[in-house]
Amino acid sequence: MKKIRILVLSHMYPKITDPVNGVFIHEQIKTLSKMGHQIKVISPIPLTPRILQTNPRRRAYRQTPLFDLLDGIPVYYPRYLRLPGQWFHGPSCYTMYLGIYNAVKKMIRDFKPNILHTHTATPDGYVGLILRNNIHLPFICSLRGSDINIYPYQDLLTLRLTKKVISYANQLITVSNALKIEAEKIAIPKREIQVIYNGCNIKKFTLNIESRITIRKQLNIPADHIILIFIGHLIIEKGIRELIESFIALSLKNQNLHLIIIGDGPEKYFLAQRIFQAKLQKKCHLIGQQLHDKIPDLLNASDILILPTYNEGLPNVIMEAMACSLPVITTRVGGIPEIVKNGKTGILINKKDALSLRGSILKLIQNKQERVKMGVNGRKIIEQKFTQEQGAKRIEEIYEKFIK
């Protein structure tokens, strides 16, 4: 099989200052690398002068090195001008292109890639479209979720640029069939969009009783208590307020119930305040953002994953939880129903439905046998359809179609 030289462009990618961001893309790239392909990554970073280091995120931008080697994958972090705020999302497509052009030109000369693969329609996908016209490489774009469901509807420029990416990319890939349908509502693609799920590392994410014991001891949670776990960005759109209010209500009658919240974001202070007001500091564990390598242990310590999100492509955390044999309570949005089978691997509810969320949690915490059955079924589905190797093989087949 021909070994392919792949140039990846993705502003979402792990870095020493933020090792979690875009980790699912890195995992996919690592799998392709293990298959023998050569890969280099360009991950543009907003230019941040010292005077603009006004928050931890912008300080992290400034502290990110220009180059790093992540698990053997060369990653370049060129700077580009990106003003803060959603209204500058569209213009960033042009400023990103200007910021990375020299780095890409050098990469083309030295690396001689066979294909260009970008992630997200904007800004990366549109930058890839401009580059394709200059460097004459086949251009693949993976659509991830917000780049189709949210950004095109924020301003007319982003919508226009998204339409161009959908219409002119050599090949589009989506992480779910639902996202494919939404992309086709925006514009007619040049070729049929291919649905390729991100996939899960089923060796890393698997049932581990030892982890369950260790993490519970660290958090001082008894072995027979029930743990709910949430993993994600702490924003209203993840349904975090419905979750905390449901947990507070259920805790009044269920003294052995705990909640682990993993992540960071603007809702962190609201959550901390509600936990303090309800005097649940010993039951609700707000532990912040965690390294991806730590997530399997935390999932194995838990009993149910809760993700009452309003909008998604297809969350990787659901695949990871199911691989660890956890039942899932989540919303029927985006591609989630493509993996969570209601009543078989978890429970699907409508978004913003706090009453259904509370009732679903109560149903599962009262029925251990049902939790175990759903967990077993979930693991089987992941093994059958959602492994990293399956996804990487599909991507490889797409590459081969465009390489002469």
C-alpha positions in Angstrom: 0.0 0.0 0.0 1.3 3.4 -1.0 2.5 5.6 1.9 0.9 9.0 1.8 2.4 12.4 2.8 -0.4 14.3 4.5 -0.4 18.0 5.4 -3.0 18.8 8.1 -4.3 22.2 8.8 -6.3 22.6 12.0 -6.5 25.4 14.5 -8.0 22.9 16.9 -5.0 20.8 18.0 -3.2 19.9 21.3 -0.3 22.1 22.4 1.9 22.3 25.5 -0.3 25.1 26.9 -3.6 23.3 26.1 -3.1 19.5 25.8 -6.8 18.8 25.5 -7.9 21.1 22.6 -8.5 19.0 19.5 -7.1 15.8 21.0 -9.6 13.8 19.0 -7.9 15.1 15.8 -4.5 14.2 17.1 -5.7 10.7 18.0 -6.9 10.2 14.4 -3.6 11.4 13.0 -1.6 9.1 15.3 -3.6 6.2 14.0 -2.9 7.2 10.4 0.8 7.6 11.3 0.9 4.1 12.8 -0.5 2.8 9.5 2.7 4.1 7.9 1.7 7.5 6.5 3.9 10.6 6.9 2.1 13.6 8.5 2.9 17.2 9.4 0.5 19.5 11.1 0.1 23.2 10.9 -2.0 24.6 13.8 -2.3 28.4 13.5 -2.3 30.4 16.8 -3.7 33.9 17.2 -1.0 36.5 17.4 -0.9 37.9 21.0 1.3 40.8 21.8 2.3 41.1 25.5 -0.1 44.0 26.0 -3.1 41.8 25.0 -2.4 39.0 27.5 -5.6 39.9 29.3 -6.8 36.4 30.2 -5.3 32.9 30.6 -6.4 31.8 27.1 -4.5 34.6 25.4 -1.4 34.1 27.7 -1.4 30.5 26.6 -1.4 31.6 22.9 1.7 33.7 23.5 3.4 30.9 25.4 2.8 28.3 22.7 6.1 27.3 21.0 6.4 27.7 17.2 7.2 24.0 16.8 6.7 20.9 18.9 6.8 17.1 18.4 3.7 15.4 19.8 3.9 11.6 19.9 6.3 11.7 16.9 4.0 14.1 14.9 5.7 17.3 13.9 3.4 20.3 14.7 4.0 23.9 13.6 2.2 26.8 15.3 2.5 29.9 13.1 0.9 33.1 14.3 -1.9 35.0 12.5 -3.9 38.1 13.3 -7.2 37.2 15.0 -9.2 39.9 16.8 -11.4 38.6 19.7 -15.2 38.3 19.2 -17.5 36.3 17.0 -17.7 39.1 14.4 -14.1 38.5 13.4 -14.6 34.8 12.7 -15.2 35.4 9.0 -12.3 37.9 8.4 -10.0 35.4 10.3 -10.2 33.2 7.2 -8.2 35.7 5.3 -5.8 36.7 8.1 -5.1 33.0 8.8 -4.1 32.5 5.2 -1.7 35.5 5.2 -0.2 34.3 8.5 0.5 30.7 7.5 1.3 31.2 3.8 5.1 31.2 4.2 5.0 28.2 6.5 2.9 26.3 4.0 5.1 27.3 1.0 8.2 26.0 2.9 6.3 22.8 3.8 5.3 22.2 0.2 8.9 22.6 -0.9 10.5 20.4 1.8 7.8 17.9 2.6 6.2 17.5 -0.8 2.7 16.4 0.6 0.3 14.4 -1.6 -2.8 15.8 0.0 -4.1 18.7 2.2 -6.6 17.8 5.0 -8.2 20.6 6.9 -10.5 20.5 9.9 -13.6 22.8 10.2 -15.2 24.6 7.3 -14.0 28.0 8.7 -11.5 29.3 9.1 -9.3 26.3 8.2 -11.4 24.9 5.4 -11.6 28.2 3.5 -7.8 28.7 4.0 -7.4 25.2 2.5 -9.6 26.2 -0.4 -7.4 29.2 -1.2 -4.2 27.1 -0.8 -5.6 24.4 -3.1 -5.8 26.9 -5.9 -2.1 28.0 -5.3 -0.4 24.7 -4.5 -2.5 22.4 -6.6 -3.1 19.7 -4.0 -6.3 17.6 -3.5 -8.1 19.3 -0.7 -10.1 17.3 1.9 -12.1 19.1 4.7 -13.5 17.4 7.8 -16.6 19.2 9.2 -16.8 18.9 13.0 -20.0 20.4 14.3 -20.1 24.1 15.3 -18.6 25.1 11.9 -21.8 24.0 10.3 -24.4 24.2 13.1 -23.5 27.6 14.6 -20.8 29.8 12.8 -22.5 30.1 9.4 -25.6 31.6 11.1 -23.7 34.3 13.1 -22.8 36.5 10.1 -23.2 36.7 6.3 -19.5 36.5 5.5 -19.0 33.2 7.4 -22.1 31.8 5.7 -20.7 32.8 2.3 -17.3 31.3 2.9 -18.8 28.1 4.4 -20.9 27.7 1.2 -17.7 27.9 -0.9 -16.0 25.3 1.1 -18.9 22.9 0.8 -19.3 23.6 -2.9 -15.6 23.4 -4.0 -13.7 21.0 -1.6 -12.5 17.9 -3.4 -14.1 15.9 -0.6 -16.0 16.6 2.6 -16.1 14.4 5.6 -18.6 14.7 8.5 -18.5 13.1 12.0 -22.1 12.1 11.8 -25.0 11.7 9.3 -26.9 14.5 11.0 -24.0 16.9 10.3 -24.0 15.8 6.7 -27.6 16.7 6.3 -27.1 20.1 7.9 -24.1 20.8 5.6 -26.2 19.9 2.5 -28.8 22.5 3.6 -26.2 25.2 3.3 -24.8 24.3 -0.1 -24.6 21.4 -2.6 -21.2 19.6 -2.3 -19.0 18.8 -5.2 -19.1 15.1 -4.3 -21.2 13.2 -1.9 -20.2 13.9 1.7 -18.6 10.9 3.4 -19.6 10.2 7.0 -16.7 8.9 9.1 -17.0 8.8 12.9 -14.0 10.0 14.9 -13.6 6.6 16.5 -12.5 5.6 19.9 -9.3 3.9 21.2 -10.9 0.8 22.6 -7.7 -0.4 24.2 -7.3 2.9 26.2 -11.0 3.2 26.9 -12.2 0.0 28.4 -13.6 -1.4 31.7 -11.1 -1.2 34.5 -12.1 -2.1 38.0 -8.7 -1.1 39.4 -9.2 2.5 38.2 -12.7 2.5 39.8 -11.2 1.7 43.2 -8.2 4.0 42.9 -10.1 7.2 41.8 -12.9 6.7 44.4 -10.3 6.5 47.1 -8.7 9.7 45.8 -12.0 11.5 45.8 -13.1 9.9 49.1 -16.2 8.4 47.6 -17.4 5.1 49.0 -17.4 2.0 46.8 -21.2 1.5 46.9 -22.1 5.1 46.1 -23.3 6.1 42.6 -21.3 8.6 40.6 -22.7 10.7 37.7 -20.0 12.2 35.5 -20.1 15.2 33.1 -17.2 16.0 30.8 -17.2 19.1 28.6 -16.8 22.8 28.2 -18.6 24.5 31.1 -21.1 26.6 29.1 -24.8 27.0 29.2 -25.2 25.3 25.9 -23.9 22.0 27.3 -26.9 21.9 29.6 -24.8 22.3 32.7 -27.4 24.3 34.5 -30.1 21.7 34.0 -27.6 19.1 35.2 -26.7 20.9 38.4 -30.3 21.7 39.4 -31.3 18.1 38.7 -28.4 16.8 40.9 -29.3 19.2 43.7 -33.0 18.0 43.7 -32.1 14.3 43.5 -29.5 14.6 46.3 -32.2 15.5 48.8 -33.5 12.0 48.6 -30.4 10.1 47.4 -27.7 10.5 50.0 -25.3 8.1 48.1 -25.3 10.2 44.9 -22.2 12.0 43.6 -21.5 14.2 40.6 -18.0 14.7 39.0 -17.8 17.7 36.7 -14.7 17.7 34.4 -14.0 20.8 32.3 -13.5 24.5 32.4 -15.4 27.5 31.1 -17.5 30.6 32.1 -20.1 28.5 34.0 -17.5 27.3 36.5 -18.3 30.1 38.9 -22.0 29.6 38.7 -21.6 25.9 39.4 -19.3 26.6 42.4 -21.8 29.0 43.8 -24.8 26.6 43.4 -22.8 23.7 45.0 -21.9 26.0 48.0 -25.5 27.2 48.4 -26.8 23.6 48.4 -24.0 22.5 50.8 -23.0 19.7 48.5 -19.2 20.3 48.4 -18.6 16.7 49.5 -21.0 15.3 46.9 -20.3 17.4 43.8 -16.7 17.3 42.7 -15.7 20.2 40.4 -12.3 19.0 39.4 -11.5 21.2 36.3 -10.0 20.3 33.0 -8.1 17.0 33.0 -5.5 15.5 30.7 -7.1 13.1 28.1 -5.0 10.2 29.5 -6.8 10.7 32.8 -10.3 10.4 31.4 -10.5 6.6 31.2 -9.8 6.3 34.9 -12.4 8.9 35.8 -15.0 7.3 33.5 -14.3 3.9 35.1 -14.8 5.4 38.6 -18.3 6.5 37.5 -21.7 4.9 36.9 -23.5 7.1 34.4 -22.3 9.7 31.9 -24.6 12.8 31.7 -24.4 15.2 28.7 -27.6 17.3 28.3 -26.1 19.3 25.5 -28.1 21.6 23.2 -26.1 21.1 20.0 -23.4 18.7 18.8 -21.8 17.0 15.9 -21.0 13.7 17.7 -19.3 14.1 21.1 -16.2 11.9 21.5 -16.9 11.7 25.2 -20.0 9.6 24.5 -18.0 7.0 22.6 -15.4 7.0 25.3 -17.9 6.4 28.0 -19.7 3.6 26.1 -16.3 2.0 25.5 -15.8 2.0 29.3 -19.2 0.3 29.6 -21.1 3.3 31.0 -24.7 4.0 30.2 -25.3 7.5 28.8 -28.1 10.0 29.5 -28.0 12.7 26.8 -30.0 14.7 24.3 -31.3 13.7 20.9 -29.4 16.4 19.0 -27.0 16.2 16.1 -25.4 12.8 15.6 -26.0 11.6 19.1 -28.9 9.2 18.2 -26.6 7.6 15.7 -24.6 6.1 18.6 -26.9 6.2 21.7 -29.8 3.8 21.3 -32.6 4.9 23.5 -33.3 2.2 26.1 -30.5 0.0 24.9 -27.2 1.9 25.6 -28.7 4.9 27.4 -31.6 7.3 27.6 -32.2 10.1 25.1 -34.1 13.2 26.2 -35.1 16.5 24.6 -32.7 19.5 25.1 -33.5 21.9 27.9 -35.9 19.4 29.4 -34.8 19.4 33.1 -37.8 17.3 34.2 -36.9 14.5 31.8 -33.3 14.7 32.8 -34.1 14.3 36.4 -36.5 11.4 35.8 -33.9 9.6 33.6 -31.2 9.9 36.2 -33.5 8.7 38.9 -34.5 5.7 36.7 -30.9 4.6 36.2 -29.6 5.2 39.7 -32.4 3.0 41.1 -31.7 0.1 38.6 -28.1 -1.2 38.7 -29.1 -4.2 36.4 -30.3 -1.8 33.8 -27.1 0.3 34.0 -24.9 -2.8 33.6 -27.0 -4.1 30.6 -26.7 -0.7 28.9 -23.0 -0.5 29.5 -22.4 -4.0 28.0 -24.5 -3.0 24.9 -22.6 0.2 24.5 -19.3 -1.5 24.5 -20.4 -3.8 21.8 -21.6 -1.0 19.6 -18.2 0.8 19.9 -16.3 -2.3 19.0 -18.5 -2.9 16.0 -18.7 0.5 14.5 -16.7 3.2 16.3 -13.0 2.2 16.6 -10.2 4.6 15.6 -8.8 2.0 13.2 -12.1 1.8 11.3 -12.2 5.6 10.9 -8.6 5.9 9.8 -9.0 3.1 7.3 -12.0 5.0 5.7 -9.9 8.2 5.5 -7.0 6.3 4.0 -9.4 5.0 1.2 -10.5 8.6 0.5 -6.9 9.8 0.2 -6.1 7.0 -2.2 -8.8 8.1 -4.6 -7.2 11.5 -5.1 -3.6 10.5 -5.4 -2.3 9.6 -8.8 
